[in-house]
């Protein structure tokens, strides 16, 4: 298995960030998310350095939605990250983590009036997703007598080789304004008293394993940037979104994922050349989420039972309540026996969760060493869109998250309790017992 740098096999056990996964499962209980902090820091530095090799004025805006644990946000804030935020909640988390307001971009195709008002009051830049939203923002800024710095989200209308549910720059996507309509939007914004259009934004999709689509999107955006510059817009940033994929397939036919260096080599020269031709010098912004955190984390789950019927099922204690990606996008995550990491593969197993749905399959038909009850299965590459998309379905409280750093391991979020899960329940008067 081609392991990510956060993982290694020692003395027959899987280690994450220098800590023995089987021992962590024993100490903190399962299911358990385990994240290597060092891996995230290294990822941030590597991504930033790759881009800065070509253009000095770079800002990474970590896509908070991928993993918004406040400790991870703080780790990235300390490295100098900004954040792509998609809700008032993510905005608050980013500010609480110490990310400076100038490094935030409030994204989203359906922001509330309250979201916009909060962003204007706090001076947060906004990626405007429609002309209707622009007009609402105009009204809010007039009422508050406060200028809002905005960019528009451009839909570059390109096909992206990824799962259709996460291709966001295609023609029929709900996100962004088509390039042919964008000039009118900038023109209208330029005429508004308290709206200052200083940016341009796109995000073409997620888990993209080729650099070409990013290059095409960059070209579309920079052509658009030249056109809006001619209108009189002074661009301070062009934001190319996130999307760089990671190699989820690590065993047979492993994925070939582009590195940040390859991404930078493909995209930044298009940007630099276009800036020169247009005579502009906006900052180069990107919004990586998955690439920053995806490989940093394993989900540890204990085997409750093994059932040998027409297939051999390994029934574990984590299901799509904790990792929905396989059920939602047919995503592949490698699985390993954390306490039998150096034993030879023996049998074909299907790892299934405890949820009352047939689709609650974490990993189908995988070769593993002989598995029995109480073994610990590690689900790899669970750091992005794992805990962040978890639920309490089937009245299962969410599990704990542990942060490791060179072998040290502590909780960064405790497991929820039954009381946490029911804390918001209210009893209507006619249901109250006298
Ligand atoms: N910027 C914007 C505006 C986004 O919508 C996203 C992700 C990102 C940046 C970060 O993209 P990344 O670098 O992580 O690919 N839940 C799905 C992925 C959904 C992505 C949503 N937007 C999954 O588990 O695959």
Boltz pocket constraint, residues with backbone or C-beta under 6 A from the ligand:
constraints:
  - pocket:
      binder: B
      contacts: [[A, 63], [A, 65], [A, 66], [A, 84], [A, 107], [A, 166], [A, 202], [A, 203], [A, 205], [A, 206], [A, 207], [A, 241], [A, 242], [A, 243], [A, 244], [A, 287], [A, 288], [A, 289], [A, 290], [A, 291], [A, 325], [A, 329], [A, 384], [A, 385]]
      max_distance: 6.0
